[in-house]
Amino acid sequence: MKLTTIAGAILLFQLAHGEPQQRPNPKGSIEGIVVRVGTNDPIAGARLRLSGSNPVTSVSPTATAITDARGVFVFRELEAGSYRIVLEGSGYVRQVYGQRDFNSPGMPVRLSDGQALTDLSIRLTPAGSIDGRITDSAGNPAVAIPVELLRKTYNENGQKILHLFGSTRTNDRGEYRFYWVTPGRYYLNAGSAKGTIGGPVANRWQPATLDGSWHRSYARRARSVYQRRRHN
């Protein structure tokens, strides 16, 4: 009985003086608002995807959030680390937080232990559209004519080439349309597309009118403009 009492006392002593359990680090949060560029109009229904931008941060697999009617979003229960935020909205250009232009990688959001980041403001750029009409030499609609939207880029050798951004065909009225176009400078090619995609930008690629001799390959530069349409 005496030995049992001594053993119990030793066990209680060890439990009382043992190493304290390590407490988990406090979680943080990221909160902000999404508005239309050039205004303070909130964008409701925009989708945000949050992912860790370094191996230490674990967000499995990707956290998502949808802005409410006020354009507000929030990510909770986040560990300290760096995060990448990608935004998408219907009628808006897909963007990464912190981008200086649409081709840059963006900037990570850094969060410390227990930090509540609440002042994040993100501005989305509306996508543009390019449309037009093609006719033959008699002024009749050119039907089912292939139309390509091309953008100038560079290959691995640093040579300027044309990259296909989108393609379509004219309807029964000779009309074509490209929508959700990222702002920038483009070429339009109507008719034969042989030898254009991935090829060098030659001198023949000069601004030209698409109306008229549609059976030949013409191109013109076009800027994607912001268009705000009212739906009745």
C-alpha positions in Angstrom: 0.0 0.0 0.0 2.9 2.3 0.9 4.6 1.7 -2.5 1.4 2.4 -4.4 1.0 5.7 -2.6 4.5 6.7 -3.4 4.1 5.8 -7.1 0.9 7.8 -7.3 2.6 10.8 -5.8 5.5 10.6 -8.2 3.0 10.4 -11.2 1.1 13.5 -9.9 4.4 15.4 -9.5 5.5 14.6 -13.1 2.1 15.7 -14.5 2.2 18.9 -12.5 5.8 19.8 -13.5 5.8 18.4 -17.0 6.5 20.4 -20.1 3.5 22.7 -21.0 1.7 21.8 -24.2 2.5 24.0 -27.2 -0.4 26.2 -28.2 -1.2 26.5 -31.9 -0.5 29.8 -33.6 -3.5 32.1 -33.9 -5.2 32.2 -37.3 -5.5 35.3 -39.4 -7.9 36.6 -42.0 -8.0 38.6 -45.2 -11.0 40.9 -45.9 -11.5 43.5 -48.6 -13.7 44.9 -51.3 -13.9 44.5 -55.1 -14.9 47.5 -57.2 -15.0 48.5 -60.9 -11.9 50.2 -62.0 -12.2 54.0 -62.3 -15.1 54.0 -59.9 -16.1 53.0 -56.4 -19.0 50.8 -57.7 -18.9 47.4 -55.8 -18.9 44.2 -57.9 -21.2 41.5 -56.5 -20.7 37.9 -57.4 -17.0 38.1 -58.2 -15.1 34.9 -57.5 -11.8 35.0 -55.6 -9.3 32.1 -55.3 -6.7 32.1 -52.6 -3.6 29.9 -52.7 -0.3 29.8 -50.8 2.5 31.3 -52.8 5.3 29.6 -50.8 5.8 26.0 -49.6 5.3 26.9 -45.9 1.7 28.1 -46.4 -0.9 25.4 -46.6 -4.3 26.2 -48.2 -5.8 22.9 -49.3 -6.5 22.8 -52.1 -7.6 26.4 -52.8 -9.8 28.6 -50.7 -12.6 30.5 -52.6 -14.8 33.4 -51.7 -17.7 35.2 -53.5 -18.3 38.9 -53.0 -21.6 39.9 -51.6 -23.9 42.7 -52.7 -21.5 45.3 -51.2 -18.5 43.8 -53.1 -17.1 42.5 -49.8 -15.1 39.2 -49.4 -13.4 37.5 -46.5 -11.0 34.6 -46.0 -10.8 33.2 -42.5 -8.7 30.7 -40.5 -5.5 31.4 -42.4 -2.0 30.6 -41.3 0.8 33.0 -41.5 2.5 33.2 -44.9 2.2 34.6 -48.4 -0.9 34.2 -50.5 -1.9 34.7 -54.1 -5.3 36.0 -55.0 -6.9 35.4 -58.4 -10.1 37.2 -59.3 -12.7 36.4 -61.9 -16.0 38.1 -62.7 -18.6 37.8 -65.4 -17.8 40.6 -68.0 -14.5 41.4 -66.3 -10.9 40.6 -67.1 -9.3 37.8 -65.1 -6.8 39.4 -62.8 -4.2 38.6 -60.1 -3.9 40.8 -57.1 -1.1 43.3 -57.4 -0.7 43.1 -61.2 0.9 46.2 -62.8 -0.4 45.0 -66.2 -2.4 42.0 -67.5 0.8 40.0 -68.2 2.6 40.5 -64.9 2.6 37.8 -62.2 1.0 40.0 -59.5 2.0 40.6 -55.9 1.5 38.2 -52.9 -0.4 39.2 -49.8 1.7 38.6 -46.7 0.0 37.6 -43.4 1.5 37.2 -40.0 0.3 35.1 -37.1 -3.2 36.2 -36.0 -3.2 39.2 -38.3 -6.6 40.5 -39.5 -6.1 42.2 -42.8 -9.2 44.3 -43.5 -8.2 47.1 -45.9 -7.7 45.2 -49.2 -9.2 47.0 -52.2 -9.2 45.3 -55.6 -10.3 47.0 -58.8 -11.5 44.8 -61.7 -11.2 46.0 -65.3 -14.2 45.4 -67.6 -13.6 43.2 -70.6 -14.1 44.7 -74.0 -15.7 43.5 -77.3 -14.8 43.7 -80.9 -17.5 43.4 -83.6 -18.0 44.3 -87.2 -19.5 43.3 -90.6 -18.0 41.8 -93.7 -19.4 42.2 -97.2 -18.4 41.2 -100.7 -17.6 43.7 -103.5 -21.3 44.0 -104.3 -22.1 45.0 -100.7 -23.8 41.7 -99.9 -23.2 40.0 -96.5 -20.3 37.6 -96.6 -21.6 34.5 -94.8 -19.6 31.9 -92.8 -16.3 33.7 -93.3 -13.6 32.7 -90.8 -12.5 35.6 -88.7 -9.5 35.5 -86.3 -8.5 37.8 -83.5 -4.7 37.9 -83.3 -2.3 39.4 -80.8 1.4 40.2 -81.3 3.7 38.4 -79.0 7.3 37.0 -78.9 8.6 33.5 -79.4 11.6 31.9 -77.7 13.9 33.5 -80.1 12.6 37.0 -79.3 10.9 37.3 -82.7 7.6 39.0 -83.0 4.8 36.6 -84.0 1.0 36.5 -84.1 -0.8 34.5 -81.5 -4.4 33.4 -81.9 -6.6 35.0 -79.2 -9.9 33.8 -80.6 -11.8 32.7 -83.8 -15.3 32.8 -85.1 -17.3 32.9 -88.4 -19.7 35.5 -89.7 -23.4 34.9 -89.4 -26.1 35.3 -92.1 -25.7 39.0 -92.0 -22.0 39.0 -92.4 -21.5 40.0 -88.7 -18.9 38.8 -86.3 -18.2 39.5 -82.6 -15.5 38.8 -80.1 -16.4 39.3 -76.4 -14.7 39.3 -73.1 -11.5 40.6 -74.7 -8.6 41.8 -72.6 -7.8 45.4 -73.3 -4.9 45.7 -75.7 -3.9 46.0 -79.4 -5.1 43.3 -81.7 -5.1 42.3 -85.4 -8.2 41.0 -87.2 -7.7 38.5 -90.0 -10.7 37.5 -92.3 -10.6 34.8 -94.9 -7.7 32.5 -95.4 -5.7 32.0 -92.3 -2.8 29.9 -93.8 0.6 31.0 -92.7 -0.5 33.6 -90.2 -0.6 31.9 -86.8 2.8 31.7 -85.1 4.4 33.3 -88.1 6.4 36.5 -88.0 4.7 39.9 -88.2 5.4 40.9 -91.8 5.0 44.4 -93.4 1.8 43.2 -95.1 0.1 43.3 -91.7 -1.0 46.8 -91.9 -4.3 48.4 -90.9 -6.9 47.7 -93.6 -10.7 47.7 -93.9 -12.4 44.4 -93.6 -15.3 45.5 -95.9 -14.7 44.6 -99.6 -12.6 41.8 -101.0 -13.2 39.4 -98.1 -11.7 36.4 -99.9 -8.2 37.8 -99.3 -6.5 37.9 -96.0 -6.8 41.3 -94.5 -5.9 42.5 -91.0 -6.4 45.7 -89.1 -5.4 46.8 -85.7 -8.2 47.2 -83.2 -8.3 48.4 -79.7 -10.6 46.7 -77.3 -12.9 49.4 -75.9 -14.9 49.3 -72.8 -18.6 48.9 -73.7 -21.3 49.3 -71.1 -24.6 47.9 -72.4 -28.0 48.4 -70.9 -30.2 45.4 -70.8 -33.9 46.4 -71.1 
